[in-house]
């Protein structure tokens, strides 16, 4: 039985723009690294809370104003 030397590994966390993710994955594959995504999908409720925090909601005085805005 041969003992194979163990190589120490480091675990890193990076924040990478989505546009660069494919490039990073290609480099990782060529280097023999393992990439894991720890991102989970947000629920519709969580997305709506984020929209509110970031000011991506509209307020209307009445339903008539809303329908006018929608062109109905």
PQR file of N, CA, C, O and H, with PARSE charges and radii, in Angstrom:
ATOM      1  N   UNK A   1       0.836  -1.159   0.000 -0.4000 1.5000
ATOM      2  CA  UNK A   1       0.000   0.000   0.000 -0.0000 2.0000
ATOM      3  C   UNK A   1       0.894   1.239   0.000  0.5500 1.7000
ATOM      4  O   UNK A   1       1.772   1.382   0.850 -0.5500 1.4000
ATOM      5  N   UNK A   2       0.660   2.130  -0.961 -0.4000 1.5000
ATOM      6  CA  UNK A   2       1.457   3.347  -1.037 -0.0000 2.0000
ATOM      7  C   UNK A   2       0.700   4.514  -0.415  0.5500 1.7000
ATOM      8  O   UNK A   2      -0.511   4.670  -0.578 -0.5500 1.4000
ATOM      9  H   UNK A   2      -0.054   2.014  -1.651  0.4000 1.0000
ATOM     10  N   UNK A   3       1.445   5.299   0.279 -0.4000 1.5000
ATOM     11  CA  UNK A   3       0.848   6.499   0.851 -0.0000 2.0000
ATOM     12  C   UNK A   3       0.977   7.638  -0.152  0.5500 1.7000
ATOM     13  O   UNK A   3       2.077   7.981  -0.584 -0.5500 1.4000
ATOM     14  H   UNK A   3       2.428   5.173   0.411  0.4000 1.0000
ATOM     15  N   UNK A   4      -0.141   8.206  -0.509 -0.4000 1.5000
ATOM     16  CA  UNK A   4      -0.097   9.354  -1.409 -0.0000 2.0000
ATOM     17  C   UNK A   4      -0.040  10.613  -0.557  0.5500 1.7000
ATOM     18  O   UNK A   4      -0.777  10.746   0.420 -0.5500 1.4000
ATOM     19  H   UNK A   4      -1.035   7.927  -0.159  0.4000 1.0000
ATOM     20  N   UNK A   5       0.825  11.521  -0.929 -0.4000 1.5000
ATOM     21  CA  UNK A   5       0.927  12.746  -0.126 -0.0000 2.0000
ATOM     22  C   UNK A   5      -0.355  13.569  -0.250  0.5500 1.7000
ATOM     23  O   UNK A   5      -0.930  13.694  -1.331 -0.5500 1.4000
ATOM     24  H   UNK A   5       1.423  11.413  -1.723  0.4000 1.0000
ATOM     25  N   UNK A   6      -0.777  14.112   0.852 -0.4000 1.5000
ATOM     26  CA  UNK A   6      -1.972  14.952   0.820 -0.0000 2.0000
ATOM     27  C   UNK A   6      -1.558  16.397   0.570  0.5500 1.7000
ATOM     28  O   UNK A   6      -0.598  16.904   1.151 -0.5500 1.4000
ATOM     29  H   UNK A   6      -0.310  14.011   1.730  0.4000 1.0000
ATOM     30  N   UNK A   7      -2.290  17.020  -0.284 -0.4000 1.5000
ATOM     31  CA  UNK A   7      -2.015  18.409  -0.629 -0.0000 2.0000
ATOM     32  C   UNK A   7      -2.982  19.276   0.173  0.5500 1.7000
ATOM     33  O   UNK A   7      -4.190  19.045   0.141 -0.5500 1.4000
ATOM     34  H   UNK A   7      -3.070  16.608  -0.755  0.4000 1.0000
ATOM     35  N   UNK A   8      -2.467  20.261   0.885 -0.4000 1.5000
ATOM     36  CA  UNK A   8      -3.384  21.119   1.644 -0.0000 2.0000
ATOM     37  C   UNK A   8      -4.215  21.992   0.701  0.5500 1.7000
ATOM     38  O   UNK A   8      -3.709  22.514  -0.293 -0.5500 1.4000
ATOM     39  H   UNK A   8      -1.485  20.448   0.911  0.4000 1.0000
ATOM     40  N   UNK A   9      -5.468  22.136   1.026 -0.4000 1.5000
ATOM     41  CA  UNK A   9      -6.373  22.952   0.221 -0.0000 2.0000
ATOM     42  C   UNK A   9      -6.811  24.168   0.999  0.5500 1.7000
ATOM     43  O   UNK A   9      -6.952  24.118   2.221 -0.5500 1.4000
ATOM     44  H   UNK A   9      -5.878  21.712   1.834  0.4000 1.0000
ATOM     45  N   UNK A  10      -7.027  25.262   0.291 -0.4000 1.5000
ATOM     46  CA  UNK A  10      -7.615  26.465   0.860 -0.0000 2.0000
ATOM     47  C   UNK A  10      -8.988  26.646   0.235  0.5500 1.7000
ATOM     48  O   UNK A  10      -9.182  26.383  -0.952 -0.5500 1.4000
ATOM     49  H   UNK A  10      -6.912  25.303  -0.701  0.4000 1.0000
ATOM     50  N   UNK A  11      -9.922  27.091   1.032 -0.4000 1.5000
ATOM     51  CA  UNK A  11     -11.246  27.412   0.528 -0.0000 2.0000
ATOM     52  C   UNK A  11     -11.373  28.922   0.518  0.5500 1.7000
ATOM     53  O   UNK A  11     -11.161  29.578   1.537 -0.5500 1.4000
ATOM     54  H   UNK A  11      -9.764  27.305   1.996  0.4000 1.0000
ATOM     55  N   UNK A  12     -11.720  29.472  -0.639 -0.4000 1.5000
ATOM     56  CA  UNK A  12     -11.831  30.912  -0.799 -0.0000 2.0000
ATOM     57  C   UNK A  12     -13.251  31.284  -1.199  0.5500 1.7000
ATOM     58  O   UNK A  12     -13.955  30.495  -1.828 -0.5500 1.4000
ATOM     59  H   UNK A  12     -11.892  28.939  -1.467  0.4000 1.0000
ATOM     60  N   UNK A  13     -13.656  32.466  -0.838 -0.4000 1.5000
ATOM     61  CA  UNK A  13     -14.937  32.998  -1.272 -0.0000 2.0000
ATOM     62  C   UNK A  13     -14.670  34.250  -2.084  0.5500 1.7000
ATOM     63  O   UNK A  13     -14.008  35.175  -1.612 -0.5500 1.4000
ATOM     64  H   UNK A  13     -13.083  33.107  -0.327  0.4000 1.0000
ATOM     65  N   UNK A  14     -15.186  34.281  -3.308 -0.4000 1.5000
ATOM     66  CA  UNK A  14     -15.002  35.424  -4.197 -0.0000 2.0000
ATOM     67  C   UNK A  14     -16.363  35.958  -4.614  0.5500 1.7000
ATOM     68  O   UNK A  14     -17.313  35.198  -4.802 -0.5500 1.4000
ATOM     69  H   UNK A  14     -15.723  33.530  -3.692  0.4000 1.0000
ATOM     70  N   UNK A  15     -16.443  37.250  -4.753 -0.4000 1.5000
ATOM     71  CA  UNK A  15     -17.622  37.860  -5.349 -0.0000 2.0000
ATOM     72  C   UNK A  15     -17.243  38.260  -6.759  0.5500 1.7000
ATOM     73  O   UNK A  15     -16.419  39.151  -6.963 -0.5500 1.4000
ATOM     74  H   UNK A  15     -15.671  37.868  -4.600  0.4000 1.0000
ATOM     75  N   UNK A  16     -17.850  37.593  -7.734 -0.4000 1.5000
ATOM     76  CA  UNK A  16     -17.483  37.769  -9.134 -0.0000 2.0000
ATOM     77  C   UNK A  16     -18.713  38.215  -9.912  0.5500 1.7000
ATOM     78  O   UNK A  16     -19.794  37.658  -9.719 -0.5500 1.4000
ATOM     79  H   UNK A  16     -18.520  36.869  -7.568  0.4000 1.0000
ATOM     80  N   UNK A  17     -18.575  39.208 -10.788 -0.4000 1.5000
ATOM     81  CA  UNK A  17     -19.704  39.599 -11.627 -0.0000 2.0000
ATOM     82  C   UNK A  17     -20.158  38.422 -12.494  0.5500 1.7000
ATOM     83  O   UNK A  17     -19.345  37.597 -12.910 -0.5500 1.4000
ATOM     84  H   UNK A  17     -17.697  39.660 -10.945  0.4000 1.0000
ATOM     85  N   UNK A  18     -21.447  38.356 -12.757 -0.4000 1.5000
ATOM     86  CA  UNK A  18     -21.969  37.250 -13.557 -0.0000 2.0000
ATOM     87  C   UNK A  18     -21.311  37.183 -14.928  0.5500 1.7000
ATOM     88  O   UNK A  18     -21.146  36.099 -15.488 -0.5500 1.4000
ATOM     89  H   UNK A  18     -22.107  39.026 -12.419  0.4000 1.0000
ATOM     90  N   UNK A  19     -20.937  38.340 -15.468 -0.4000 1.5000
ATOM     91  CA  UNK A  19     -20.329  38.355 -16.800 -0.0000 2.0000
ATOM     92  C   UNK A  19     -18.956  37.681 -16.822  0.5500 1.7000
ATOM     93  O   UNK A  19     -18.520  37.222 -17.878 -0.5500 1.4000
ATOM     94  H   UNK A  19     -21.071  39.220 -15.012  0.4000 1.0000
ATOM     95  N   UNK A  20     -18.270  37.610 -15.685 -0.4000 1.5000
ATOM     96  CA  UNK A  20     -16.936  36.999 -15.625 -0.0000 2.0000
ATOM     97  C   UNK A  20     -16.962  35.556 -15.137  0.5500 1.7000
ATOM     98  O   UNK A  20     -15.919  34.905 -15.076 -0.5500 1.4000
ATOM     99  H   UNK A  20     -18.624  37.983 -14.827  0.4000 1.0000
ATOM    100  N   UNK A  21     -18.126  35.059 -14.795 -0.4000 1.5000
ATOM    101  CA  UNK A  21     -18.225  33.733 -14.201 -0.0000 2.0000
ATOM    102  C   UNK A  21     -17.763  32.615 -15.143  0.5500 1.7000
ATOM    103  O   UNK A  21     -17.068  31.693 -14.716 -0.5500 1.4000
ATOM    104  H   UNK A  21     -18.973  35.588 -14.844  0.4000 1.0000
ATOM    105  N   UNK A  22     -18.141  32.694 -16.401 -0.4000 1.5000
ATOM    106  CA  UNK A  22     -17.742  31.658 -17.368 -0.0000 2.0000
ATOM    107  C   UNK A  22     -16.223  31.642 -17.531  0.5500 1.7000
ATOM    108  O   UNK A  22     -15.613  30.576 -17.610 -0.5500 1.4000
ATOM    109  H   UNK A  22     -18.706  33.443 -16.747  0.4000 1.0000
ATOM    110  N   UNK A  23     -15.620  32.824 -17.581 -0.4000 1.5000
ATOM    111  CA  UNK A  23     -14.163  32.920 -17.711 -0.0000 2.0000
ATOM    112  C   UNK A  23     -13.481  32.292 -16.495  0.5500 1.7000
ATOM    113  O   UNK A  23     -12.526  31.530 -16.641 -0.5500 1.4000
ATOM    114  H   UNK A  23     -16.115  33.690 -17.517  0.4000 1.0000
ATOM    115  N   UNK A  24     -13.969  32.611 -15.303 -0.4000 1.5000
ATOM    116  CA  UNK A  24     -13.386  32.053 -14.087 -0.0000 2.0000
ATOM    117  C   UNK A  24     -13.544  30.533 -14.041  0.5500 1.7000
ATOM    118  O   UNK A  24     -12.638  29.820 -13.612 -0.5500 1.4000
ATOM    119  H   UNK A  24     -14.746  33.230 -15.184  0.4000 1.0000
ATOM    120  N   UNK A  25     -14.701  30.047 -14.488 -0.4000 1.5000
ATOM    121  CA  UNK A  25     -14.936  28.598 -14.512 -0.0000 2.0000
ATOM    122  C   UNK A  25     -13.961  27.907 -15.463  0.5500 1.7000
ATOM    123  O   UNK A  25     -13.471  26.817 -15.166 -0.5500 1.4000
ATOM    124  H   UNK A  25     -15.438  30.627 -14.837  0.4000 1.0000
ATOM    125  N   UNK A  26     -13.676  28.538 -16.609 -0.4000 1.5000
ATOM    126  CA  UNK A  26     -12.726  27.975 -17.576 -0.0000 2.0000
ATOM    127  C   UNK A  26     -11.328  27.892 -16.965  0.5500 1.7000
ATOM    128  O   UNK A  26     -10.647  26.875 -17.093 -0.5500 1.4000
ATOM    129  H   UNK A  26     -14.074  29.424 -16.851  0.4000 1.0000
ATOM    130  N   UNK A  27     -10.914  28.955 -16.311 -0.4000 1.5000
ATOM    131  CA  UNK A  27      -9.590  28.954 -15.673 -0.0000 2.0000
ATOM    132  C   UNK A  27      -9.524  27.882 -14.588  0.5500 1.7000
ATOM    133  O   UNK A  27      -8.539  27.149 -14.498 -0.5500 1.4000
ATOM    134  H   UNK A  27     -11.468  29.781 -16.208  0.4000 1.0000
ATOM    135  N   UNK A  28     -10.559  27.789 -13.774 -0.4000 1.5000
ATOM    136  CA  UNK A  28     -10.578  26.803 -12.691 -0.0000 2.0000
ATOM    137  C   UNK A  28     -10.460  25.388 -13.248  0.5500 1.7000
ATOM    138  O   UNK A  28      -9.730  24.563 -12.699 -0.5500 1.4000
ATOM    139  H   UNK A  28     -11.359  28.385 -13.847  0.4000 1.0000
ATOM    140  N   UNK A  29     -11.172  25.107 -14.330 -0.4000 1.5000
ATOM    141  CA  UNK A  29     -11.102  23.773 -14.938 -0.0000 2.0000
ATOM    142  C   UNK A  29      -9.689  23.461 -15.428  0.5500 1.7000
ATOM    143  O   UNK A  29      -9.182  22.359 -15.221 -0.5500 1.4000
ATOM    144  H   UNK A  29     -11.765  25.778 -14.776  0.4000 1.0000
ATOM    145  N   UNK A  30      -9.056  24.441 -16.079 -0.4000 1.5000
ATOM    146  CA  UNK A  30      -7.711  24.230 -16.608 -0.0000 2.0000
ATOM    147  C   UNK A  30      -6.683  24.044 -15.500  0.5500 1.7000
ATOM    148  O   UNK A  30      -5.688  23.344 -15.692 -0.5500 1.4000
ATOM    149  H   UNK A  30      -9.468  25.337 -16.246  0.4000 1.0000
ATOM    150  N   UNK A  31      -6.908  24.653 -14.359 -0.4000 1.5000
ATOM    151  CA  UNK A  31      -5.985  24.538 -13.227 -0.0000 2.0000
ATOM    152  C   UNK A  31      -6.279  23.299 -12.374  0.5500 1.7000
ATOM    153  O   UNK A  31      -5.502  22.958 -11.482 -0.5500 1.4000
ATOM    154  H   UNK A  31      -7.716  25.221 -14.203  0.4000 1.0000
ATOM    155  N   UNK A  32      -7.397  22.631 -12.649 -0.4000 1.5000
ATOM    156  CA  UNK A  32      -7.750  21.451 -11.873 -0.0000 2.0000
ATOM    157  C   UNK A  32      -8.428  21.794 -10.549  0.5500 1.7000
ATOM    158  O   UNK A  32      -8.460  20.974  -9.631 -0.5500 1.4000
ATOM    159  H   UNK A  32      -8.028  22.908 -13.374  0.4000 1.0000
ATOM    160  N   UNK A  33      -8.965  22.999 -10.455 -0.4000 1.5000
ATOM    161  CA  UNK A  33      -9.641  23.431  -9.234 -0.0000 2.0000
ATOM    162  C   UNK A  33     -11.095  23.000  -9.253  0.5500 1.7000
ATOM    163  O   UNK A  33     -11.632  22.621 -10.294 -0.5500 1.4000
ATOM    164  H   UNK A  33      -8.939  23.665 -11.200  0.4000 1.0000
ATOM    165  N   UNK A  34     -11.712  23.062  -8.109 -0.4000 1.5000
ATOM    166  CA  UNK A  34     -13.137  22.754  -7.985 -0.0000 2.0000
ATOM    167  C   UNK A  34     -13.877  24.044  -7.663  0.5500 1.7000
ATOM    168  O   UNK A  34     -13.489  24.779  -6.754 -0.5500 1.4000
ATOM    169  H   UNK A  34     -11.276  23.369  -7.264  0.4000 1.0000
ATOM    170  N   UNK A  35     -14.931  24.316  -8.401 -0.4000 1.5000
ATOM    171  CA  UNK A  35     -15.758  25.490  -8.136 -0.0000 2.0000
ATOM    172  C   UNK A  35     -17.124  25.052  -7.657  0.5500 1.7000
ATOM    173  O   UNK A  35     -17.746  24.165  -8.242 -0.5500 1.4000
ATOM    174  H   UNK A  35     -15.246  23.719  -9.139  0.4000 1.0000
ATOM    175  N   UNK A  36     -17.581  25.672  -6.602 -0.4000 1.5000
ATOM    176  CA  UNK A  36     -18.916  25.396  -6.077 -0.0000 2.0000
ATOM    177  C   UNK A  36     -19.628  26.723  -5.892  0.5500 1.7000
ATOM    178  O   UNK A  36     -19.041  27.702  -5.431 -0.5500 1.4000
ATOM    179  H   UNK A  36     -17.075  26.393  -6.127  0.4000 1.0000
ATOM    180  N   UNK A  37     -20.880  26.741  -6.251 -0.4000 1.5000
ATOM    181  CA  UNK A  37     -21.675  27.944  -6.046 -0.0000 2.0000
ATOM    182  C   UNK A  37     -22.512  27.760  -4.790  0.5500 1.7000
ATOM    183  O   UNK A  37     -23.207  26.755  -4.640 -0.5500 1.4000
ATOM    184  H   UNK A  37     -21.357  25.946  -6.625  0.4000 1.0000
ATOM    185  N   UNK A  38     -22.442  28.728  -3.894 -0.4000 1.5000
ATOM    186  CA  UNK A  38     -23.218  28.617  -2.667 -0.0000 2.0000
ATOM    187  C   UNK A  38     -24.419  29.546  -2.693  0.5500 1.7000
ATOM    188  O   UNK A  38     -25.023  29.833  -1.659 -0.5500 1.4000
ATOM    189  H   UNK A  38     -21.877  29.544  -4.016  0.4000 1.0000
ATOM    190  N   UNK A  39     -24.748  30.003  -3.864 -0.4000 1.5000
ATOM    191  CA  UNK A  39     -25.860  30.924  -4.023 -0.0000 2.0000
ATOM    192  C   UNK A  39     -27.162  30.169  -4.167  0.5500 1.7000
ATOM    193  O   UNK A  39     -27.257  29.223  -4.949 -0.5500 1.4000
ATOM    194  H   UNK A  39     -24.257  29.771  -4.704  0.4000 1.0000
ATOM    195  N   UNK A  40     -28.146  30.578  -3.427 -0.4000 1.5000
ATOM    196  CA  UNK A  40     -29.452  29.944  -3.558 -0.0000 2.0000
ATOM    197  C   UNK A  40     -30.419  30.933  -4.180  0.5500 1.7000
ATOM    198  O   UNK A  40     -30.209  32.144  -4.110 -0.5500 1.4000
ATOM    199  H   UNK A  40     -28.068  31.346  -2.791  0.4000 1.0000
ATOM    200  N   UNK A  41     -31.463  30.424  -4.780 -0.4000 1.5000
ATOM    201  CA  UNK A  41     -32.448  31.297  -5.389 -0.0000 2.0000
ATOM    202  C   UNK A  41     -33.287  31.963  -4.313  0.5500 1.7000
ATOM    203  O   UNK A  41     -33.678  31.340  -3.326 -0.5500 1.4000
ATOM    204  H   UNK A  41     -31.633  29.440  -4.837  0.4000 1.0000
ATOM    205  N   UNK A  42     -33.549  33.227  -4.524 -0.4000 1.5000
ATOM    206  CA  UNK A  42     -34.413  33.949  -3.589 -0.0000 2.0000
ATOM    207  C   UNK A  42     -35.870  33.649  -3.919  0.5500 1.7000
ATOM    208  O   UNK A  42     -36.234  33.452  -5.078 -0.5500 1.4000
ATOM    209  H   UNK A  42     -33.232  33.734  -5.325  0.4000 1.0000
ATOM    210  N   UNK A  43     -36.681  33.619  -2.890 -0.4000 1.5000
ATOM    211  CA  UNK A  43     -38.115  33.424  -3.102 -0.0000 2.0000
ATOM    212  C   UNK A  43     -38.714  34.713  -3.656  0.5500 1.7000
ATOM    213  O   UNK A  43     -38.081  35.768  -3.620 -0.5500 1.4000
ATOM    214  H   UNK A  43     -36.385  33.778  -1.948  0.4000 1.0000
ATOM    215  N   UNK A  44     -39.922  34.619  -4.160 -0.4000 1.5000
ATOM    216  CA  UNK A  44     -40.595  35.802  -4.693 -0.0000 2.0000
ATOM    217  C   UNK A  44     -40.768  36.850  -3.597  0.5500 1.7000
ATOM    218  O   UNK A  44     -40.663  38.048  -3.861 -0.5500 1.4000
ATOM    219  H   UNK A  44     -40.437  33.762  -4.189  0.4000 1.0000
ATOM    220  N   UNK A  45     -41.028  36.413  -2.394 -0.4000 1.5000
ATOM    221  CA  UNK A  45     -41.176  37.341  -1.268 -0.0000 2.0000
ATOM    222  C   UNK A  45     -39.858  38.067  -0.986  0.5500 1.7000
ATOM    223  O   UNK A  45     -39.851  39.280  -0.775 -0.5500 1.4000
ATOM    224  H   UNK A  45     -41.113  35.440  -2.180  0.4000 1.0000
ATOM    225  N   UNK A  46     -38.739  37.326  -0.982 -0.4000 1.5000
ATOM    226  CA  UNK A  46     -37.433  37.944  -0.748 -0.0000 2.0000
ATOM    227  C   UNK A  46     -37.081  38.940  -1.854  0.5500 1.7000
ATOM    228  O   UNK A  46     -36.516  40.000  -1.588 -0.5500 1.4000
ATOM    229  H   UNK A  46     -38.745  36.341  -1.154  0.4000 1.0000
ATOM    230  N   UNK A  47     -37.423  38.585  -3.112 -0.4000 1.5000
ATOM    231  CA  UNK A  47     -37.166  39.505  -4.224 -0.0000 2.0000
ATOM    232  C   UNK A  47     -37.994  40.782  -4.083  0.5500 1.7000
ATOM    233  O   UNK A  47     -37.509  41.875  -4.376 -0.5500 1.4000
ATOM    234  H   UNK A  47     -37.882  37.724  -3.329  0.4000 1.0000
ATOM    235  N   UNK A  48     -39.246  40.641  -3.634 -0.4000 1.5000
ATOM    236  CA  UNK A  48     -40.093  41.826  -3.470 -0.0000 2.0000
ATOM    237  C   UNK A  48     -39.561  42.719  -2.353  0.5500 1.7000
ATOM    238  O   UNK A  48     -39.612  43.943  -2.470 -0.5500 1.4000
ATOM    239  H   UNK A  48     -39.640  39.753  -3.396  0.4000 1.0000
ATOM    240  N   UNK A  49     -39.049  42.123  -1.269 -0.4000 1.5000
ATOM    241  CA  UNK A  49     -38.451  42.922  -0.196 -0.0000 2.0000
ATOM    242  C   UNK A  49     -37.212  43.650  -0.689  0.5500 1.7000
ATOM    243  O   UNK A  49     -36.979  44.800  -0.314 -0.5500 1.4000
ATOM    244  H   UNK A  49     -39.008  41.128  -1.174  0.4000 1.0000
ATOM    245  N   UNK A  50     -36.417  42.994  -1.524 -0.4000 1.5000
ATOM    246  CA  UNK A  50     -35.231  43.626  -2.092 -0.0000 2.0000
ATOM    247  C   UNK A  50     -35.617  44.766  -3.024  0.5500 1.7000
ATOM    248  O   UNK A  50     -34.969  45.813  -3.032 -0.5500 1.4000
ATOM    249  H   UNK A  50     -36.606  42.060  -1.828  0.4000 1.0000
ATOM    250  N   UNK A  51     -36.676  44.563  -3.811 -0.4000 1.5000
ATOM    251  CA  UNK A  51     -37.167  45.634  -4.682 -0.0000 2.0000
ATOM    252  C   UNK A  51     -37.573  46.849  -3.858  0.5500 1.7000
ATOM    253  O   UNK A  51     -37.286  47.986  -4.231 -0.5500 1.4000
ATOM    254  H   UNK A  51     -37.202  43.713  -3.804  0.4000 1.0000
ATOM    255  N   UNK A  52     -38.235  46.603  -2.746 -0.4000 1.5000
ATOM    256  CA  UNK A  52     -38.659  47.712  -1.890 -0.0000 2.0000
ATOM    257  C   UNK A  52     -37.449  48.444  -1.301  0.5500 1.7000
ATOM    258  O   UNK A  52     -37.410  49.674  -1.290 -0.5500 1.4000
ATOM    259  H   UNK A  52     -38.468  45.680  -2.443  0.4000 1.0000
ATOM    260  N   UNK A  53     -36.474  47.693  -0.817 -0.4000 1.5000
ATOM    261  CA  UNK A  53     -35.264  48.302  -0.254 -0.0000 2.0000
ATOM    262  C   UNK A  53     -34.523  49.152  -1.278  0.5500 1.7000
ATOM    263  O   UNK A  53     -33.950  50.185  -0.932 -0.5500 1.4000
ATOM    264  H   UNK A  53     -36.506  46.693  -0.826  0.4000 1.0000
ATOM    265  N   UNK A  54     -34.534  48.721  -2.542 -0.4000 1.5000
ATOM    266  CA  UNK A  54     -33.798  49.421  -3.594 -0.0000 2.0000
ATOM    267  C   UNK A  54     -34.649  50.446  -4.341  0.5500 1.7000
ATOM    268  O   UNK A  54     -34.193  51.031  -5.324 -0.5500 1.4000
ATOM    269  H   UNK A  54     -34.999  47.882  -2.823  0.4000 1.0000
ATOM    270  N   UNK A  55     -35.872  50.666  -3.885 -0.4000 1.5000
ATOM    271  CA  UNK A  55     -36.721  51.695  -4.488 -0.0000 2.0000
ATOM    272  C   UNK A  55     -37.274  51.344  -5.844  0.5500 1.7000
ATOM    273  O   UNK A  55     -37.552  52.237  -6.643 -0.5500 1.4000
ATOM    274  H   UNK A  55     -36.242  50.191  -3.087  0.4000 1.0000
ATOM    275  N   UNK A  56     -37.440  50.074  -6.125 -0.4000 1.5000
ATOM    276  CA  UNK A  56     -37.962  49.656  -7.430 -0.0000 2.0000
ATOM    277  C   UNK A  56     -39.458  49.355  -7.365  0.5500 1.7000
ATOM    278  O   UNK A  56     -39.928  48.389  -7.966 -0.5500 1.4000
ATOM    279  H   UNK A  56     -37.214  49.348  -5.475  0.4000 1.0000
ATOM    280  N   UNK A  57     -40.202  50.183  -6.635 -0.4000 1.5000
ATOM    281  CA  UNK A  57     -41.649  50.002  -6.564 -0.0000 2.0000
ATOM    282  C   UNK A  57     -42.321  51.320  -6.926  0.5500 1.7000
ATOM    283  O   UNK A  57     -41.725  52.388  -6.780 -0.5500 1.4000
ATOM    284  H   UNK A  57     -39.820  50.968  -6.147  0.4000 1.0000
ATOM    285  N   UNK A  58     -43.543  51.244  -7.392 -0.4000 1.5000
ATOM    286  CA  UNK A  58     -44.314  52.430  -7.756 -0.0000 2.0000
ATOM    287  C   UNK A  58     -45.515  52.544  -6.835  0.5500 1.7000
ATOM    288  O   UNK A  58     -46.096  51.538  -6.427 -0.5500 1.4000
ATOM    289  H   UNK A  58     -44.026  50.377  -7.510  0.4000 1.0000
ATOM    290  N   UNK A  59     -45.879  53.768  -6.515 -0.4000 1.5000
ATOM    291  CA  UNK A  59     -47.052  54.024  -5.686 -0.0000 2.0000
ATOM    292  C   UNK A  59     -48.067  54.775  -6.536  0.5500 1.7000
ATOM    293  O   UNK A  59     -47.704  55.682  -7.284 -0.5500 1.4000
ATOM    294  H   UNK A  59     -45.407  54.585  -6.847  0.4000 1.0000
ATOM    295  N   UNK A  60     -49.323  54.404  -6.424 -0.4000 1.5000
ATOM    296  CA  UNK A  60     -50.403  55.053  -7.150 -0.0000 2.0000
ATOM    297  C   UNK A  60     -51.448  55.508  -6.146  0.5500 1.7000
ATOM    298  O   UNK A  60     -51.694  54.839  -5.142 -0.5500 1.4000
ATOM    299  H   UNK A  60     -49.618  53.666  -5.816  0.4000 1.0000
ATOM    300  N   UNK A  61     -52.058  56.650  -6.426 -0.4000 1.5000
ATOM    301  CA  UNK A  61     -53.075  57.200  -5.522 -0.0000 2.0000
ATOM    302  C   UNK A  61     -54.348  56.355  -5.540  0.5500 1.7000
ATOM    303  O   UNK A  61     -55.045  56.244  -4.532 -0.5500 1.4000
ATOM    304  H   UNK A  61     -51.858  57.193  -7.241  0.4000 1.0000
ATOM    305  N   UNK A  62     -54.636  55.767  -6.686 -0.4000 1.5000
ATOM    306  CA  UNK A  62     -55.847  54.940  -6.794 -0.0000 2.0000
ATOM    307  C   UNK A  62     -55.650  53.911  -7.897  0.5500 1.7000
ATOM    308  O   UNK A  62     -54.679  53.956  -8.653 -0.5500 1.4000
ATOM    309  H   UNK A  62     -54.069  55.858  -7.505  0.4000 1.0000
ATOM    310  N   UNK A  63     -56.590  52.993  -7.965 -0.4000 1.5000
ATOM    311  CA  UNK A  63     -56.522  51.979  -9.024 -0.0000 2.0000
ATOM    312  C   UNK A  63     -56.738  52.624 -10.386  0.5500 1.7000
ATOM    313  O   UNK A  63     -56.225  52.140 -11.395 -0.5500 1.4000
ATOM    314  H   UNK A  63     -57.379  52.957  -7.351  0.4000 1.0000
ATOM    315  N   UNK A  64     -57.504  53.725 -10.415 -0.4000 1.5000
ATOM    316  CA  UNK A  64     -57.727  54.435 -11.686 -0.0000 2.0000
ATOM    317  C   UNK A  64     -56.410  55.006 -12.210  0.5500 1.7000
ATOM    318  O   UNK A  64     -56.144  54.947 -13.411 -0.5500 1.4000
ATOM    319  H   UNK A  64     -57.920  54.118  -9.595  0.4000 1.0000
ATOM    320  N   UNK A  65     -55.591  55.552 -11.324 -0.4000 1.5000
ATOM    321  CA  UNK A  65     -54.282  56.055 -11.738 -0.0000 2.0000
ATOM    322  C   UNK A  65     -53.409  54.937 -12.277  0.5500 1.7000
ATOM    323  O   UNK A  65     -52.683  55.118 -13.254 -0.5500 1.4000
ATOM    324  H   UNK A  65     -55.807  55.600 -10.349  0.4000 1.0000
ATOM    325  N   UNK A  66     -53.483  53.786 -11.637 -0.4000 1.5000
ATOM    326  CA  UNK A  66     -52.706  52.630 -12.090 -0.0000 2.0000
ATOM    327  C   UNK A  66     -53.136  52.218 -13.497  0.5500 1.7000
ATOM    328  O   UNK A  66     -52.293  51.983 -14.363 -0.5500 1.4000
ATOM    329  H   UNK A  66     -54.073  53.639 -10.843  0.4000 1.0000
ATOM    330  N   UNK A  67     -54.451  52.131 -13.725 -0.4000 1.5000
ATOM    331  CA  UNK A  67     -54.946  51.717 -15.030 -0.0000 2.0000
ATOM    332  C   UNK A  67     -54.591  52.736 -16.102  0.5500 1.7000
ATOM    333  O   UNK A  67     -54.315  52.360 -17.241 -0.5500 1.4000
ATOM    334  H   UNK A  67     -55.136  52.322 -13.022  0.4000 1.0000
ATOM    335  N   UNK A  68     -54.592  54.033 -15.752 -0.4000 1.5000
ATOM    336  CA  UNK A  68     -54.192  55.062 -16.708 -0.0000 2.0000
ATOM    337  C   UNK A  68     -52.722  54.873 -17.098  0.5500 1.7000
ATOM    338  O   UNK A  68     -52.353  54.970 -18.268 -0.5500 1.4000
ATOM    339  H   UNK A  68     -54.816  54.338 -14.827  0.4000 1.0000
ATOM    340  N   UNK A  69     -51.905  54.603 -16.089 -0.4000 1.5000
ATOM    341  CA  UNK A  69     -50.477  54.384 -16.353 -0.0000 2.0000
ATOM    342  C   UNK A  69     -50.260  53.177 -17.252  0.5500 1.7000
ATOM    343  O   UNK A  69     -49.369  53.185 -18.102 -0.5500 1.4000
ATOM    344  H   UNK A  69     -52.205  54.525 -15.139  0.4000 1.0000
ATOM    345  N   UNK A  70     -51.076  52.129 -17.068 -0.4000 1.5000
ATOM    346  CA  UNK A  70     -50.950  50.921 -17.875 -0.0000 2.0000
ATOM    347  C   UNK A  70     -51.596  51.070 -19.251  0.5500 1.7000
ATOM    348  O   UNK A  70     -51.416  50.212 -20.115 -0.5500 1.4000
ATOM    349  H   UNK A  70     -51.800  52.122 -16.378  0.4000 1.0000
ATOM    350  N   UNK A  71     -52.343  52.146 -19.461 -0.4000 1.5000
ATOM    351  CA  UNK A  71     -52.988  52.367 -20.761 -0.0000 2.0000
ATOM    352  C   UNK A  71     -54.258  51.560 -20.936  0.5500 1.7000
ATOM    353  O   UNK A  71     -54.656  51.240 -22.057 -0.5500 1.4000
ATOM    354  H   UNK A  71     -52.490  52.843 -18.760  0.4000 1.0000
ATOM    355  N   UNK A  72     -54.882  51.238 -19.835 -0.4000 1.5000
ATOM    356  CA  UNK A  72     -56.119  50.423 -19.906 -0.0000 2.0000
ATOM    357  C   UNK A  72     -57.315  51.322 -19.723  0.5500 1.7000
ATOM    358  O   UNK A  72     -58.451  50.850 -19.747 -0.5500 1.4000
ATOM    359  H   UNK A  72     -54.560  51.497 -18.925  0.4000 1.0000
TER
END
